[in-house]
Amino acid sequence: MKNIPIVFCFNNTFSLAAWVSIKSLIYTADNNKTIYSIYILYDNLNEKNIFNLKELVSKNRHSVTFINVKSILKKIKVIKKVNFWPQIIFARLFIPEILKQDKVIYSDVDVIFKK
């Protein structure tokens, strides 16, 4: 059985899109061959959204880990030209430092997984 780590970075604003993306990932997984270790890097995610995502994943054999990266993001100085982007998008740059794994898949939350 393959265990595949996959990372998403988002905050409350994008939690619905993330839920749909993660649901499509789980729905299309071959549960006899693949287990996903889902890592969620966030800076502002309320308890309701965390609960909904945990419940979605817990109904399956996959796992979900929430990692608050607010302290890491405070160290970043954002150039004013890109200031319209939410700061959480920069968390993907720190995935190697945070997870310390050889390989991971990163996905934005606007992705729908298909077979």
C-alpha positions in Angstrom: 0.0 0.0 0.0 1.4 3.4 -1.0 1.3 6.2 1.6 1.3 9.5 -0.4 1.8 12.8 1.5 -0.1 15.7 0.0 0.0 19.3 1.2 -2.6 22.1 1.0 -2.1 25.7 2.2 -5.2 27.8 2.9 -7.1 29.9 5.4 -10.8 30.3 6.3 -11.5 32.2 3.1 -10.6 29.2 1.0 -11.9 26.4 3.3 -14.9 25.5 1.2 -12.7 25.2 -1.9 -10.3 23.1 0.1 -13.1 20.8 1.4 -14.2 20.2 -2.2 -10.7 19.5 -3.4 -9.9 17.1 -0.5 -13.3 15.4 -1.0 -12.5 14.8 -4.7 -9.0 13.5 -3.7 -10.5 11.0 -1.2 -13.4 10.1 -3.5 -11.1 9.1 -6.4 -8.5 7.3 -4.3 -8.0 3.6 -4.8 -8.4 2.6 -1.2 -6.9 -0.8 -1.8 -3.6 0.7 -3.1 -3.3 4.3 -1.7 -3.5 6.1 1.6 -3.1 9.8 1.6 -1.4 11.7 4.5 -3.0 15.1 4.1 -1.1 18.1 5.6 -2.9 21.4 5.9 -0.7 24.4 6.5 -2.8 27.3 7.7 -2.5 30.7 9.4 -6.2 31.4 10.2 -8.6 28.5 10.3 -11.5 28.4 12.7 -12.5 25.3 14.7 -15.6 24.7 12.6 -13.6 24.4 9.4 -11.0 22.2 11.2 -13.8 19.9 12.5 -15.4 19.6 9.1 -12.2 18.7 7.4 -11.3 16.2 10.1 -14.7 14.6 9.8 -14.4 14.3 6.0 -11.0 12.6 6.2 -11.8 10.4 9.3 -14.6 8.6 7.4 -11.8 7.0 5.2 -8.4 5.4 5.8 -6.5 8.6 5.1 -5.0 10.9 7.7 -5.0 14.7 8.2 -2.6 16.9 10.1 -3.1 20.6 10.7 0.0 22.7 11.0 -0.3 26.4 12.1 2.3 28.4 10.2 1.4 31.8 11.5 4.8 32.2 13.3 6.7 31.3 10.1 4.7 33.7 8.0 5.4 36.6 10.4 9.1 36.4 9.2 8.2 37.1 5.6 8.2 40.7 4.3 5.7 40.9 1.4 6.4 43.3 -1.5 3.6 45.7 -1.9 3.0 44.7 -5.5 1.9 41.2 -4.3 0.2 42.4 -1.2 -3.2 41.6 -2.6 -2.5 37.8 -2.2 -3.2 36.2 1.1 0.0 35.6 3.0 -0.8 31.9 3.4 0.2 31.3 -0.2 3.8 31.8 0.9 3.6 28.8 3.3 4.3 26.5 0.4 7.8 27.8 0.2 8.5 26.3 3.6 7.2 22.8 3.1 10.7 21.2 3.0 11.5 22.8 6.3 8.2 22.0 8.0 7.7 18.4 6.9 11.3 17.3 6.3 10.2 14.5 3.9 11.9 13.4 0.7 8.9 13.9 -1.5 5.4 15.5 -1.1 2.7 16.5 -3.5 1.6 20.1 -3.2 -1.9 21.1 -4.4 -3.8 24.3 -4.5 -7.3 24.2 -3.3 -8.8 25.0 -6.7 -8.0 21.6 -8.0 -10.5 18.8 -8.5 -9.0 15.3 -8.6 -10.4 12.9 -11.2 -9.6 9.2 -11.9 
